[in-house]
Amino acid sequence: MTNFRIKCFILAIITFSYPAIGSETKGGLPQLDLTTYPSLIFWSIISLLIGYFLMRYLVTPNIKSILNSRETSIQNDLVKAKSSSQEADKIKQTLIKNQEEIKLKSQSVINNALLEAREMIEKDEKDISNKLDQKVSKSENKIINTQKKVIDEVISSAEEITTNVVKKFTNLTCDKAEIEKAVKLASKRILMEK
């Protein structure tokens, strides 16, 4: 840095040591006039130094702070995104776990309901079967009783008819007991054949 300052100082002395020749005008391009070079070099260096210091102390720190704030906001956003992703994964895992628990509970409820329904159906079937058996046995008893009554009535009718037939065709008096025995014997044979 001190070397640079020394060079700038020497350049400034050289630039100011040349006398400004304003009275003479030379023809040609002013860019090629060697007498204007030292002042051009001096002012170019001054302009570059001013530009350098402006860039170094004003523009670059602002850019650097903007880049730093942008970097920190990006890092913060990445951290937030990572934490949000982790929270979303946790929520997803809890949802999956809850769904599995709900499936298990609903399956157990369904199984219990089916089991209860089967038990109720079996119980109802047993009740219905018992009631039907009772009704069938009652009906069979009624049928048997009715059948006995009918058979008894038929036998008594047969006894009367037989007595009447014997009286009308033979004019014999028959013993009721013998006729009853004969009719009962004949009816037993007929019933046994069925």
C-alpha positions in Angstrom: 0.0 0.0 0.0 2.9 2.4 0.8 4.4 1.6 -2.6 1.2 2.5 -4.3 1.1 5.8 -2.4 4.6 6.7 -3.4 3.9 5.9 -7.0 0.8 8.1 -6.9 2.7 10.9 -5.3 5.5 10.8 -8.0 2.9 10.7 -10.7 1.2 13.8 -9.3 4.5 15.7 -9.2 5.3 14.8 -12.7 1.9 15.8 -13.8 2.0 19.2 -12.1 5.6 19.9 -13.2 4.8 20.1 -16.8 3.7 23.5 -17.7 0.4 23.9 -19.3 0.9 25.2 -22.7 -2.4 26.9 -23.5 -1.1 29.4 -26.0 0.2 27.0 -28.5 -2.3 25.0 -30.4 -1.2 22.1 -32.4 -3.2 20.4 -35.0 -4.1 16.8 -34.9 -5.8 14.6 -32.5 -5.7 15.7 -28.9 -5.5 12.1 -27.7 -2.1 11.9 -29.4 -0.7 15.0 -27.8 1.9 13.9 -25.3 1.7 17.1 -23.2 -1.8 16.2 -22.0 -0.8 12.7 -20.9 0.4 13.5 -17.4 -2.9 15.3 -16.5 -4.9 12.6 -18.1 -3.0 10.0 -16.1 -3.3 12.0 -12.9 -7.1 12.4 -13.2 -7.5 8.8 -14.3 -5.7 7.6 -11.2 -7.8 10.0 -9.0 -11.0 8.8 -10.7 -10.0 5.2 -10.3 -9.0 5.7 -6.6 -12.3 7.5 -5.9 -14.1 4.7 -7.8 -12.1 2.1 -5.9 -12.9 3.7 -2.5 -16.5 4.1 -3.3 -16.8 0.5 -4.4 -14.7 -0.7 -1.5 -16.4 1.2 1.3 -19.9 1.9 0.0 -21.1 -0.5 -2.7 -19.3 -3.7 -1.8 -20.4 -3.7 1.9 -24.0 -3.2 0.9 -23.7 -6.0 -1.6 -22.0 -8.1 1.0 -24.7 -7.4 3.6 -27.4 -8.1 1.1 -25.7 -11.4 0.1 -25.2 -12.3 3.8 -28.9 -11.5 4.7 -30.0 -13.5 1.7 -27.8 -16.4 2.7 -29.1 -16.3 6.2 -32.7 -16.2 5.1 -32.0 -19.1 2.7 -30.5 -21.0 5.6 -33.4 -20.1 7.8 -35.8 -21.2 5.1 -33.9 -24.5 4.7 -34.0 -25.1 8.5 -37.7 -24.3 8.6 -38.4 -26.5 5.6 -36.4 -29.4 7.2 -38.3 -29.0 10.5 -41.6 -28.8 8.6 -40.7 -31.9 6.6 -39.9 -33.7 9.9 -43.2 -32.6 11.4 -45.0 -33.7 8.3 -43.3 -37.1 8.5 -44.3 -37.3 12.2 -47.9 -36.4 11.4 -47.9 -38.9 8.5 -46.6 -41.6 10.8 -49.2 -40.8 13.4 -51.9 -40.8 10.8 -50.7 -44.2 9.5 -50.6 -45.5 13.0 -54.1 -44.2 13.8 -55.4 -45.7 10.5 -54.0 -49.1 11.5 -55.5 -48.8 15.0 -58.9 -47.8 13.5 -58.7 -50.7 11.1 -58.0 -53.1 13.9 -60.7 -51.7 16.1 -63.3 -51.7 13.3 -62.3 -55.3 12.4 -62.7 -56.3 16.0 -66.1 -54.5 16.2 -67.2 -56.3 13.0 -66.0 -59.7 14.3 -67.8 -59.1 17.6 -71.0 -58.1 15.8 -70.8 -61.1 13.5 -70.2 -63.4 16.5 -73.1 -61.8 18.4 -75.3 -62.1 15.3 -74.4 -65.8 14.9 -75.1 -66.4 18.5 -78.4 -64.6 18.3 -79.3 -66.5 15.1 -78.3 -69.8 16.7 -80.3 -69.0 19.8 -83.3 -67.9 17.7 -83.0 -71.1 15.6 -82.9 -73.2 18.8 -85.9 -71.4 20.1 -87.8 -71.7 16.9 -86.7 -75.4 16.6 -87.9 -76.0 20.2 -91.2 -74.3 19.5 -91.7 -76.2 16.3 -90.8 -79.4 18.0 -93.4 -78.6 20.7 -96.0 -77.7 18.1 -95.2 -80.8 16.1 -95.4 -83.0 19.2 -98.7 -81.4 20.2 -100.0 -81.8 16.7 -98.9 -85.4 16.6 -100.5 -86.0 20.0 -103.7 -84.4 18.7 -103.5 -86.4 15.5 -103.0 -89.6 17.5 -105.8 -88.7 19.9 -108.1 -87.8 17.0 -107.0 -91.0 15.2 -107.8 -93.0 18.3 -111.2 -91.3 18.6 -112.0 -91.8 15.0 -110.9 -95.5 15.2 -113.0 -95.9 18.3 -116.0 -94.2 16.7 -115.5 -96.4 13.5 -115.2 -99.5 15.7 -118.3 -98.6 17.7 -120.1 -97.7 14.5 -118.9 -101.0 12.9 -120.1 -102.8 16.0 -123.6 -101.2 15.7 -123.7 -101.7 11.9 -122.6 -105.3 12.3 -125.3 -105.9 15.0 -127.9 -104.3 12.8 -126.9 -106.2 9.7 -126.8 -109.5 11.6 -130.3 -108.8 13.0 -131.8 -107.8 9.7 -130.3 -110.6 7.6 -130.3 -113.4 10.0 -133.0 -112.6 12.6 -130.6 -113.9 15.1 -129.9 -112.2 18.3 -126.2 -111.8 18.8 -124.2 -111.2 21.9 -122.8 -107.7 21.8 -119.6 -108.9 23.5 -118.8 -111.4 20.7 -119.5 -108.8 18.0 -117.2 -106.3 19.7 -114.5 -108.9 19.9 -114.8 -109.8 16.3 -114.9 -106.2 15.1 -111.9 -105.3 17.3 -110.0 -108.3 16.0 -110.8 -107.4 12.4 -109.9 -103.7 12.9 -106.6 -104.7 14.5 -105.7 -106.8 11.5 -106.6 -103.9 9.1 -104.6 -101.4 11.2 -101.6 -103.7 11.3 -101.6 -104.0 7.5 -101.3 -100.3 7.1 
